[in-house]
Amino acid sequence: MSLRVHFLNGGHCRHLLASIDGRTFRTVQFHAVLLAIEHPSLGWIVCDTGYGGRFLAATSAFPSRLYRWATPVSDNLPATSALARIGLHPADIRHLIITHFHADHIGGLRDFPQARVYFHEHALAPLLALKPFRQTRAAFLPSLLPDDLASRSHILPDSAFLPDARLPFRSCDLLGDSLLKAVFLPGHAPGQIGLEFTDTAARERPTLYCADAFWRSEQLLNNINLPRLTRSLQWDGPSYLSTINHLRTLARADTHRLLACHDDITQRHVAPS
Ligand SMILES: [Zn+2]
């Protein structure tokens, strides 16, 4: 069985390509994509929430203002507006998956007060433990978290992620029906997960949605490694590189459609607004 998956834009910022390849001094749009997944029995599931409408307020004061300077946001479209384009209302969303707690993935988290929020056991606690300046450096803005998050959290224990015969990563059957797997993609942010699913639009090939495990497909296809500065901003540099190398192997094997949140290739699947 497969799922129907909609890719939607939840705002964007501008980034210098040199931050990825170390040599191209041209800025490009980095869209913050969110996924709306139509599940046959559970209804709508959303993965990540883009910049949301609160990013600018959350970065109005120091030290979080530094984040806005580093990645100028030119469109902070609320996730609710993105979902409205396909006729969805926040109350329709009962399941919300957060790949990792960077601000461009949790900006709209407060807009879904009825949703259960799924995330990896190690995704949030290490960020909450940081001092404010370190939180900003780690792209985490705690004011974006809903006040009642603890009572609505569905934490995925690391022990639930098991070796997967089809992937070079550990995975967890998220809903117990094998339709949607959370895949552990460590390195970029603490406890980062991606999603594996078969999308009706992608025919027989499963999709591995990698969140920010890579930003641009050139990193995989042309073996481009991040320059030192950008590499230093990854949560765990050696794990980031190991994850990238496994993804390069997977890309060569060509068993999966590999998509990442900010990659231009993902934009081919975003419904026109
Ligand atoms: Zn990120």
Boltz pocket constraint, residues with backbone or C-beta under 6 A from the ligand:
constraints:
  - pocket:
      binder: B
      contacts: [[A, 100], [A, 102], [A, 188], [A, 189], [A, 212]]
      max_distance: 6.0
